[in-house]
């Protein structure tokens, strides 16, 4: 039996009755793994409360959203999350004007009983750096990782990812991002190898073997175009030499 989930459910109901969110969040199941000074008790990370984030803790318990109306810069996030290695709870980055997405580069593991790690509707985001992330665990039948509707997203880095644990039939959801993600075979392969159940991961609708084919086709076309370019240059040089000889 998942006692942590039962505890969370109990304290969630308690929230509805008492309305004392900070007290309840400090008592929820996921937070039992954190020191009291390593709990962030706000559901939205904003410019007014970011100073309360436990920046000296490597393991933090928190469930929060980062959105466009919160007035928090990428530079602030990078400083705030500098020492963060393990996040227990949930996080959603949505509808921001962020471009680099490097603020979770130091994060090594994410664990949740009641949420997921989500990057949604960030239309200026071109890269997402999760280069130190090794494991993502979602203990209910929900998505573990969502990267959705980031229309300029070209690169997502997951070089150290080893494990994604979720009972969901679709533990990873990636869709409606830039077409360039359809050429990121290495990251797709990392996602596929990390999934713990018999699920085929799709990146923006494409399986990894399709993305591998995309990469091979692009490389072949690039090589062909290079050969054509060199041939044109060589032909131009020969024509120039002939012209010079004729003039002389």
Secondary structure, DSSP 8 states (H G I E B T S, - for coil): --HHHHHHHHHHHHHHHH--HHHHHTTSTGGGGS-GGGEE--SB--TTTGGGS-TT-SEEEEEEEEEGGG---HHHHHHHTTT--EEEEEEEEES---S---TTTT--EEEESS--EEEE--TT--EEE-TT--EEEE-SSS-SEEEE--TT--EEE-TT--EEEESSTTSEEEES--GGGGG-HHHHHHHHHHB-SS---EETTEEHHHHHHHHHHHHHHHHHHHHHHHHHHHHHHHHHHHHHHHH-
